[in-house]
């Protein structure tokens, strides 16, 4: 808030384990190369591995799962740190969130199984894929129920991260992916439904807005803001417009992309300017600050047909 001059009033910190959650819950080997983020090694290498998993693997009780319990102990420490970052004099800490939750079925499957095999089976053996996705959905629901019991809350707003949905047609998405994601949203997204996908997910935008009724979407760094605006404006709040790589060449190179995103996304409201997907460690903070400063300058309301 002090450095970027962000004009949003909410602030919170969230411990996001990403695919490491699948590694912990399903027992996948976890690797952390020196030059990138931690990743999990798939444990289901072949179609036969998937068949065996669907038939024999039993969903563990999170209350008795060693890895899950370790994460929730870490969450307690995380909350304490967040409280210490707040306004100590006023006794107010920064709101924080933490827990262990896997991705929705398709992206979860692509974390614990060979991706090529998963996508091939979506075409060649839909019954097996449905059984796999059903088991992974059950895992998701068990973890969410545990999260609510642990925190004595009732989840009515939920966000999903489903990057691998970019790589299936919208027809196949509606048939094999959407039913499971909708089950999650209908149970836990009664107030608010959020979706993140790195993209390109342009071919799903209408499905997201009109059938799944997503309230807000991070369109990622590889989808076009123009397509998002055309299909989702007035139905879904759109976040994004930039790709993190747009900032690698410095501010002057990023400037026209900032202006294009705002010119297309801002008119009529329902748009949050930002870097779709993630902002990576190593991004020049001075460029980030100049981008935000410029966005505030050219994105002033009310917006007519011209910049400014």
DAWO-V102914 format. One record per residue. N is the residue number from 1. RES is the residue in one letter. PHI is phi in degrees with one decimal (NA if undefined). OMEGA is omega in radians with two decimals (999 if undefined). D_CENTER is the distance of its C-alpha to the mean C-alpha in Angstrom with 1 decimal. Layout:
n->N res->RES phi->PHI omega->OMEGA d_center->D_CENTER
n->N res->RES phi->PHI omega->OMEGA d_center->D_CENTER
//
This chain:
n->1 res->X phi->NA omega->-3.11 d_center->22.5
n->2 res->X phi->-73.4 omega->-3.06 d_center->25.8
n->3 res->X phi->-83.5 omega->-3.09 d_center->25.1
n->4 res->X phi->-85.3 omega->-3.08 d_center->22.7
n->5 res->X phi->69.6 omega->3.14 d_center->24.1
n->6 res->X phi->-58.0 omega->-3.08 d_center->20.9
n->7 res->X phi->-96.0 omega->3.05 d_center->22.1
n->8 res->X phi->-83.2 omega->-3.04 d_center->19.5
n->9 res->X phi->-89.9 omega->-3.11 d_center->21.2
n->10 res->X phi->-86.2 omega->3.08 d_center->18.4
n->11 res->X phi->-145.7 omega->3.08 d_center->17.7
n->12 res->X phi->-161.9 omega->3.04 d_center->16.0
n->13 res->X phi->-124.9 omega->-3.07 d_center->14.8
n->14 res->X phi->-136.6 omega->3.08 d_center->12.3
n->15 res->X phi->-85.0 omega->-3.08 d_center->12.8
n->16 res->X phi->-106.1 omega->-3.11 d_center->9.7
n->17 res->X phi->-84.1 omega->-3.14 d_center->11.3
n->18 res->X phi->58.5 omega->-3.11 d_center->8.8
n->19 res->X phi->-68.3 omega->3.07 d_center->11.1
n->20 res->X phi->-61.6 omega->3.09 d_center->13.9
n->21 res->X phi->-59.4 omega->3.09 d_center->13.3
n->22 res->X phi->-63.5 omega->3.13 d_center->14.5
n->23 res->X phi->-60.1 omega->-3.13 d_center->17.3
n->24 res->X phi->-69.5 omega->-3.02 d_center->18.5
n->25 res->X phi->-72.2 omega->-3.06 d_center->18.5
n->26 res->X phi->-98.1 omega->3.10 d_center->19.9
n->27 res->X phi->77.3 omega->3.09 d_center->22.1
n->28 res->X phi->-79.3 omega->3.01 d_center->20.9
n->29 res->X phi->-60.3 omega->-3.13 d_center->22.4
n->30 res->X phi->-113.7 omega->3.14 d_center->20.3
n->31 res->X phi->-118.7 omega->3.11 d_center->21.2
n->32 res->X phi->-132.0 omega->3.09 d_center->20.8
n->33 res->X phi->-60.5 omega->-3.07 d_center->22.4
n->34 res->X phi->-64.5 omega->-2.97 d_center->23.9
n->35 res->X phi->-102.9 omega->-3.12 d_center->22.4
n->36 res->X phi->-156.4 omega->-3.10 d_center->18.7
n->37 res->X phi->-76.9 omega->3.06 d_center->15.9
n->38 res->X phi->-61.0 omega->3.11 d_center->16.6
n->39 res->X phi->-141.7 omega->3.10 d_center->16.2
n->40 res->X phi->-107.3 omega->3.09 d_center->17.3
n->41 res->X phi->-95.9 omega->-3.13 d_center->20.2
n->42 res->X phi->-57.6 omega->3.11 d_center->20.2
n->43 res->X phi->-100.7 omega->3.12 d_center->22.9
n->44 res->X phi->-106.9 omega->-3.00 d_center->23.4
n->45 res->X phi->-86.1 omega->-3.01 d_center->25.2
n->46 res->X phi->-129.2 omega->3.06 d_center->27.2
n->47 res->X phi->-60.9 omega->3.14 d_center->27.5
n->48 res->X phi->-64.6 omega->3.07 d_center->29.9
n->49 res->X phi->-59.6 omega->-3.14 d_center->27.5
n->50 res->X phi->-65.7 omega->3.12 d_center->25.1
n->51 res->X phi->-60.5 omega->-3.14 d_center->28.1
n->52 res->X phi->-65.6 omega->3.12 d_center->29.2
n->53 res->X phi->-60.7 omega->-3.12 d_center->25.9
n->54 res->X phi->-61.4 omega->-3.05 d_center->25.8
n->55 res->X phi->-81.8 omega->-2.91 d_center->29.4
n->56 res->X phi->-111.6 omega->-3.02 d_center->29.8
n->57 res->X phi->-70.5 omega->-3.12 d_center->26.7
n->58 res->X phi->-103.7 omega->-3.11 d_center->26.8
n->59 res->X phi->-71.6 omega->-3.12 d_center->23.9
n->60 res->X phi->-76.7 omega->3.04 d_center->24.6
n->61 res->X phi->-79.3 omega->-3.13 d_center->24.9
n->62 res->X phi->-55.5 omega->-3.13 d_center->22.3
n->63 res->X phi->-67.4 omega->-3.14 d_center->25.3
n->64 res->X phi->-115.2 omega->-3.11 d_center->27.2
n->65 res->X phi->-87.6 omega->-3.05 d_center->24.5
n->66 res->X phi->-57.7 omega->-3.11 d_center->25.4
n->67 res->X phi->-64.9 omega->3.12 d_center->22.0
n->68 res->X phi->-62.0 omega->-3.13 d_center->20.3
n->69 res->X phi->-65.1 omega->3.09 d_center->23.2
n->70 res->X phi->-63.9 omega->3.12 d_center->23.0
n->71 res->X phi->-63.9 omega->-3.12 d_center->19.4
n->72 res->X phi->-69.7 omega->3.00 d_center->20.4
n->73 res->X phi->-67.5 omega->3.06 d_center->23.5
n->74 res->X phi->-62.4 omega->3.13 d_center->21.4
n->75 res->X phi->-61.1 omega->3.12 d_center->19.5
n->76 res->X phi->-62.9 omega->3.09 d_center->22.9
n->77 res->X phi->-64.8 omega->3.14 d_center->23.7
n->78 res->X phi->-61.8 omega->3.13 d_center->20.4
n->79 res->X phi->-63.4 omega->3.12 d_center->21.3
n->80 res->X phi->-62.0 omega->3.11 d_center->24.8
n->81 res->X phi->-63.2 omega->-3.14 d_center->23.7
n->82 res->X phi->-64.2 omega->3.12 d_center->21.6
n->83 res->X phi->-63.3 omega->-3.14 d_center->24.8
n->84 res->X phi->-72.2 omega->3.11 d_center->26.9
n->85 res->X phi->-84.1 omega->-3.05 d_center->24.9
n->86 res->X phi->-84.5 omega->-3.14 d_center->25.7
n->87 res->X phi->-84.8 omega->-3.02 d_center->29.0
n->88 res->X phi->-59.9 omega->-3.10 d_center->31.2
n->89 res->X phi->-61.4 omega->-3.11 d_center->34.3
n->90 res->X phi->-92.1 omega->-3.12 d_center->32.7
n->91 res->X phi->69.6 omega->-3.10 d_center->31.2
n->92 res->X phi->-114.6 omega->3.08 d_center->27.7
n->93 res->X phi->-98.2 omega->3.07 d_center->24.8
n->94 res->X phi->-73.8 omega->3.10 d_center->21.4
n->95 res->X phi->-55.3 omega->-3.09 d_center->19.1
n->96 res->X phi->-135.7 omega->3.10 d_center->16.9
n->97 res->X phi->-141.1 omega->-3.10 d_center->14.6
n->98 res->X phi->-165.9 omega->3.11 d_center->14.5
n->99 res->X phi->163.9 omega->3.07 d_center->14.7
n->100 res->X phi->-120.5 omega->3.10 d_center->14.0
n->101 res->X phi->-141.2 omega->3.12 d_center->11.7
n->102 res->X phi->-84.6 omega->3.08 d_center->11.1
n->103 res->X phi->-76.9 omega->3.05 d_center->8.6
n->104 res->X phi->-61.8 omega->-2.88 d_center->10.1
n->105 res->X phi->-47.8 omega->-3.10 d_center->13.4
n->106 res->X phi->-62.1 omega->-3.11 d_center->13.2
n->107 res->X phi->-68.4 omega->3.05 d_center->10.6
n->108 res->X phi->-64.4 omega->3.12 d_center->12.3
n->109 res->X phi->-58.8 omega->-3.12 d_center->15.6
n->110 res->X phi->-73.6 omega->3.06 d_center->14.8
n->111 res->X phi->-87.7 omega->-3.04 d_center->14.3
n->112 res->X phi->-99.7 omega->-3.13 d_center->17.5
n->113 res->X phi->-127.8 omega->3.07 d_center->19.6
n->114 res->X phi->-60.9 omega->-3.03 d_center->20.8
n->115 res->X phi->-61.8 omega->-3.12 d_center->18.6
n->116 res->X phi->-58.9 omega->3.13 d_center->21.7
n->117 res->X phi->-63.5 omega->3.13 d_center->23.2
n->118 res->X phi->-60.6 omega->-3.10 d_center->20.3
n->119 res->X phi->-66.6 omega->3.10 d_center->20.4
n->120 res->X phi->-64.6 omega->-3.13 d_center->24.2
n->121 res->X phi->-67.1 omega->3.08 d_center->24.5
n->122 res->X phi->-64.8 omega->3.10 d_center->22.5
n->123 res->X phi->-102.5 omega->-2.99 d_center->25.6
n->124 res->X phi->-101.3 omega->-3.11 d_center->28.3
n->125 res->X phi->-146.5 omega->-3.07 d_center->27.7
n->126 res->X phi->-66.7 omega->3.12 d_center->25.6
n->127 res->X phi->-64.7 omega->3.12 d_center->27.2
n->128 res->X phi->-64.0 omega->3.13 d_center->26.0
n->129 res->X phi->-63.2 omega->3.11 d_center->22.4
n->130 res->X phi->-62.4 omega->3.12 d_center->22.6
n->131 res->X phi->-68.0 omega->3.08 d_center->24.0
n->132 res->X phi->-64.6 omega->-3.12 d_center->21.4
n->133 res->X phi->-63.7 omega->3.12 d_center->18.5
n->134 res->X phi->-64.6 omega->3.12 d_center->20.5
n->135 res->X phi->-67.1 omega->-3.14 d_center->20.9
n->136 res->X phi->-69.0 omega->3.05 d_center->17.3
n->137 res->X phi->-62.6 omega->3.12 d_center->16.6
n->138 res->X phi->-60.3 omega->3.08 d_center->19.5
n->139 res->X phi->-62.7 omega->3.13 d_center->18.0
n->140 res->X phi->-58.3 omega->-3.08 d_center->14.8
n->141 res->X phi->-65.7 omega->3.11 d_center->17.2
n->142 res->X phi->-62.5 omega->3.14 d_center->19.5
n->143 res->X phi->-67.5 omega->3.14 d_center->17.0
n->144 res->X phi->-69.5 omega->3.09 d_center->15.9
n->145 res->X phi->-63.1 omega->3.10 d_center->19.6
n->146 res->X phi->-64.7 omega->3.13 d_center->20.5
n->147 res->X phi->-56.6 omega->-3.12 d_center->18.0
n->148 res->X phi->-67.7 omega->3.11 d_center->19.7
n->149 res->X phi->-65.0 omega->-3.10 d_center->23.1
n->150 res->X phi->-61.9 omega->-3.07 d_center->22.6
n->151 res->X phi->-94.3 omega->-3.13 d_center->21.6
n->152 res->X phi->54.1 omega->3.14 d_center->23.9
n->153 res->X phi->-128.3 omega->3.03 d_center->21.4
n->154 res->X phi->-129.3 omega->-3.08 d_center->20.5
n->155 res->X phi->-72.1 omega->3.08 d_center->16.9
n->156 res->X phi->-126.5 omega->3.04 d_center->17.0
n->157 res->X phi->-132.0 omega->-3.06 d_center->13.8
n->158 res->X phi->-146.2 omega->3.07 d_center->10.4
n->159 res->X phi->-118.3 omega->3.10 d_center->6.8
n->160 res->X phi->-118.5 omega->3.04 d_center->5.2
n->161 res->X phi->-118.3 omega->-2.99 d_center->3.0
n->162 res->X phi->-134.4 omega->-3.06 d_center->6.3
n->163 res->X phi->-58.8 omega->-3.02 d_center->7.6
n->164 res->X phi->-72.4 omega->3.07 d_center->11.0
n->165 res->X phi->-66.3 omega->3.14 d_center->11.7
n->166 res->X phi->-63.0 omega->-2.92 d_center->12.8
n->167 res->X phi->-101.6 omega->3.03 d_center->15.8
n->168 res->X phi->-124.3 omega->3.11 d_center->17.5
n->169 res->X phi->-65.2 omega->3.13 d_center->19.6
n->170 res->X phi->-66.2 omega->3.11 d_center->18.9
n->171 res->X phi->-62.0 omega->3.14 d_center->21.9
n->172 res->X phi->-69.8 omega->3.10 d_center->20.7
n->173 res->X phi->-60.5 omega->-3.12 d_center->17.2
n->174 res->X phi->-64.2 omega->-3.08 d_center->19.1
n->175 res->X phi->-78.6 omega->-2.93 d_center->21.4
n->176 res->X phi->-115.7 omega->-3.07 d_center->19.5
n->177 res->X phi->-111.8 omega->-3.06 d_center->15.8
n->178 res->X phi->-55.6 omega->-3.10 d_center->15.7
n->179 res->X phi->-56.6 omega->-3.12 d_center->18.1
n->180 res->X phi->-75.7 omega->3.10 d_center->16.1
n->181 res->X phi->-64.8 omega->3.11 d_center->12.9
n->182 res->X phi->-64.5 omega->3.09 d_center->15.5
n->183 res->X phi->-58.7 omega->3.11 d_center->17.1
n->184 res->X phi->-65.0 omega->-3.11 d_center->14.2
n->185 res->X phi->-63.6 omega->-3.11 d_center->13.9
n->186 res->X phi->-68.0 omega->3.14 d_center->17.7
n->187 res->X phi->-85.7 omega->-3.01 d_center->18.1
n->188 res->X phi->-117.6 omega->-3.12 d_center->15.6
n->189 res->X phi->-117.5 omega->-3.11 d_center->14.6
n->190 res->X phi->-67.5 omega->3.14 d_center->18.2
n->191 res->X phi->-97.6 omega->-3.01 d_center->17.8
n->192 res->X phi->-152.5 omega->3.13 d_center->14.3
n->193 res->X phi->-123.9 omega->-3.11 d_center->11.5
n->194 res->X phi->-120.4 omega->3.11 d_center->8.2
n->195 res->X phi->-138.7 omega->2.99 d_center->5.9
n->196 res->X phi->-118.4 omega->3.02 d_center->3.6
n->197 res->X phi->-150.9 omega->-3.10 d_center->5.9
n->198 res->X phi->-63.3 omega->3.08 d_center->8.1
n->199 res->X phi->89.4 omega->0.07 d_center->11.0
n->200 res->X phi->-76.0 omega->-3.13 d_center->13.8
n->201 res->X phi->-115.1 omega->-3.07 d_center->12.9
n->202 res->X phi->-54.3 omega->-3.08 d_center->15.9
n->203 res->X phi->-71.3 omega->3.12 d_center->17.8
n->204 res->X phi->-102.5 omega->-2.97 d_center->15.5
n->205 res->X phi->-55.4 omega->-3.12 d_center->15.4
n->206 res->X phi->-65.9 omega->3.10 d_center->18.5
n->207 res->X phi->-61.8 omega->3.13 d_center->17.3
n->208 res->X phi->-58.6 omega->-3.01 d_center->14.2
n->209 res->X phi->-78.1 omega->-2.96 d_center->16.5
n->210 res->X phi->-96.7 omega->-3.11 d_center->19.7
n->211 res->X phi->-102.6 omega->-3.10 d_center->19.1
n->212 res->X phi->-83.4 omega->3.11 d_center->15.8
n->213 res->X phi->54.5 omega->3.06 d_center->16.4
n->214 res->X phi->-67.3 omega->-3.14 d_center->12.9
n->215 res->X phi->-80.8 omega->-3.14 d_center->13.7
n->216 res->X phi->-145.7 omega->-3.14 d_center->11.2
n->217 res->X phi->-134.5 omega->2.89 d_center->8.9
n->218 res->X phi->-84.7 omega->-3.02 d_center->7.6
n->219 res->X phi->-79.2 omega->3.10 d_center->9.6
n->220 res->X phi->76.5 omega->-3.07 d_center->9.0
n->221 res->X phi->-95.3 omega->-3.03 d_center->12.3
n->222 res->X phi->-119.2 omega->3.04 d_center->14.0
n->223 res->X phi->-103.7 omega->-3.09 d_center->14.4
n->224 res->X phi->-92.5 omega->3.13 d_center->17.5
n->225 res->X phi->-58.6 omega->-3.14 d_center->17.5
n->226 res->X phi->-64.8 omega->3.11 d_center->20.8
n->227 res->X phi->-68.9 omega->3.11 d_center->19.5
n->228 res->X phi->-62.7 omega->-3.13 d_center->16.7
n->229 res->X phi->-62.5 omega->-3.10 d_center->19.6
n->230 res->X phi->-64.2 omega->-3.01 d_center->21.9
n->231 res->X phi->-92.8 omega->-2.98 d_center->20.0
n->232 res->X phi->-118.6 omega->-3.09 d_center->17.9
n->233 res->X phi->-58.0 omega->-3.14 d_center->20.1
n->234 res->X phi->85.9 omega->-3.13 d_center->21.5
n->235 res->X phi->-121.9 omega->-3.07 d_center->19.1
n->236 res->X phi->-134.5 omega->3.03 d_center->15.6
n->237 res->X phi->-69.2 omega->-3.06 d_center->14.8
n->238 res->X phi->-103.9 omega->3.06 d_center->13.6
n->239 res->X phi->-114.3 omega->3.06 d_center->11.9
n->240 res->X phi->132.0 omega->-3.12 d_center->12.6
n->241 res->X phi->117.7 omega->3.11 d_center->15.8
n->242 res->X phi->-118.3 omega->2.95 d_center->16.1
n->243 res->X phi->-109.4 omega->-3.12 d_center->15.1
n->244 res->X phi->-53.4 omega->-3.12 d_center->15.6
n->245 res->X phi->-66.9 omega->3.11 d_center->18.6
n->246 res->X phi->-63.0 omega->-3.09 d_center->20.2
n->247 res->X phi->-95.7 omega->-3.05 d_center->21.2
n->248 res->X phi->-67.5 omega->-3.10 d_center->22.9
n->249 res->X phi->-90.5 omega->-3.14 d_center->26.1
n->250 res->X phi->97.1 omega->-3.03 d_center->26.7
n->251 res->X phi->-64.9 omega->-3.06 d_center->26.7
n->252 res->X phi->-62.5 omega->3.09 d_center->29.3
n->253 res->X phi->-72.8 omega->-3.13 d_center->27.4
n->254 res->X phi->-79.8 omega->-3.01 d_center->24.2
n->255 res->X phi->-51.4 omega->-3.11 d_center->26.3
n->256 res->X phi->-63.6 omega->3.12 d_center->26.7
n->257 res->X phi->-73.9 omega->3.05 d_center->23.0
n->258 res->X phi->-63.0 omega->-3.09 d_center->22.3
n->259 res->X phi->-66.1 omega->3.11 d_center->25.1
n->260 res->X phi->-64.0 omega->-3.11 d_center->24.1
n->261 res->X phi->-59.3 omega->-3.12 d_center->20.6
n->262 res->X phi->-72.5 omega->-3.13 d_center->22.3
n->263 res->X phi->-60.0 omega->-3.12 d_center->25.2
n->264 res->X phi->-84.4 omega->-2.99 d_center->23.2
n->265 res->X phi->-81.5 omega->-2.95 d_center->20.4
n->266 res->X phi->-74.9 omega->-3.05 d_center->22.4
n->267 res->X phi->-54.6 omega->3.14 d_center->25.4
n->268 res->X phi->89.7 omega->3.12 d_center->25.3
n->269 res->X phi->77.3 omega->-3.14 d_center->22.4
n->270 res->X phi->72.9 omega->-3.10 d_center->19.0
n->271 res->X phi->-134.9 omega->3.04 d_center->17.5
n->272 res->X phi->-117.3 omega->3.14 d_center->15.8
n->273 res->X phi->-71.8 omega->3.09 d_center->16.6
n->274 res->X phi->178.7 omega->3.07 d_center->14.5
n->275 res->X phi->-86.0 omega->-3.14 d_center->13.2
n->276 res->X phi->-65.9 omega->3.13 d_center->10.3
n->277 res->X phi->81.5 omega->-3.09 d_center->7.7
n->278 res->X phi->-133.9 omega->2.94 d_center->9.4
n->279 res->X phi->-102.6 omega->-2.96 d_center->13.0
n->280 res->X phi->-87.6 omega->3.01 d_center->14.8
n->281 res->X phi->-57.8 omega->-3.12 d_center->17.6
n->282 res->X phi->103.6 omega->3.06 d_center->20.9
n->283 res->X phi->-66.1 omega->-3.08 d_center->20.1
n->284 res->X phi->-60.4 omega->-3.11 d_center->23.4
n->285 res->X phi->-63.7 omega->3.11 d_center->23.1
n->286 res->X phi->-65.7 omega->3.10 d_center->26.1
n->287 res->X phi->-65.6 omega->3.10 d_center->24.4
n->288 res->X phi->-58.0 omega->-3.12 d_center->21.4
n->289 res->X phi->-64.3 omega->-3.14 d_center->23.9
n->290 res->X phi->-68.6 omega->3.10 d_center->26.0
n->291 res->X phi->-62.9 omega->3.14 d_center->23.1
n->292 res->X phi->-64.9 omega->3.12 d_center->22.3
n->293 res->X phi->-60.4 omega->-3.14 d_center->26.0
n->294 res->X phi->-68.9 omega->3.12 d_center->26.6
n->295 res->X phi->-62.0 omega->3.11 d_center->23.8
n->296 res->X phi->-65.9 omega->-3.12 d_center->25.5
n->297 res->X phi->-72.0 omega->-3.05 d_center->28.8
n->298 res->X phi->-87.7 omega->-3.09 d_center->28.1
n->299 res->X phi->-102.8 omega->-3.13 d_center->25.8
n->300 res->X phi->-66.0 omega->3.07 d_center->28.4
n->301 res->X phi->-97.4 omega->0.00 d_center->28.9
n->302 res->X phi->-78.7 omega->-3.12 d_center->30.5
n->303 res->X phi->-99.0 omega->3.06 d_center->29.5
n->304 res->X phi->-99.2 omega->-3.11 d_center->32.0
n->305 res->X phi->-87.2 omega->-3.10 d_center->32.3
n->306 res->X phi->-122.3 omega->3.09 d_center->32.5
n->307 res->X phi->-67.8 omega->3.01 d_center->30.6
n->308 res->X phi->107.6 omega->999 d_center->31.6
//
